């Protein structure tokens, strides 16, 4: 199994921003997880709003990869998330460029950010927000595992399961 570093926070501005700002201080495959993000965001700097302690929010830092590996990384993330959600008898579908939907409602957002130098990816930061126990999404077109399955989940146990799925699949890249 691949080795990784996991840092957990109760509250943070942004898991992805922390990794990008300090990427040189972190090792390859560092994961930042939080219970709440003050400035969570999605693609095009859209706000990612999430209630405290109700969802899985984390980012992964990968370093020193070849630029040709970007598609493999995207496939790894999407396949891992779909496999994970399918294991709960859900029927997730990937919607380009970076969302996972169940029926016509968003359950998961993915954000890829990278810095390149010639043919190298200095870093790739992959931010993931998975709606788990949140039931009120204001006027957003979103859904959670709890709303679908009518069950409250233990966030840490679910995160551990998701990480096992992701780490197991990472070795095939």
Secondary structure, DSSP 8 states (H G I E B T S, - for coil): ----EEEEESSBS-HHHHHHHTGGGS-SSEEEEES-BTT-B-GGG-B----TTSEEEEEEEEEEEEGGGHHHHHHHHHHHHHHHHHTTT--EEEETTTEEEETTEEEEEEEEEEEEETTEEEEEEEEEEEE-S----TTSSB--HHHHH-----HHHHHHHHHHHHHHHHTT-
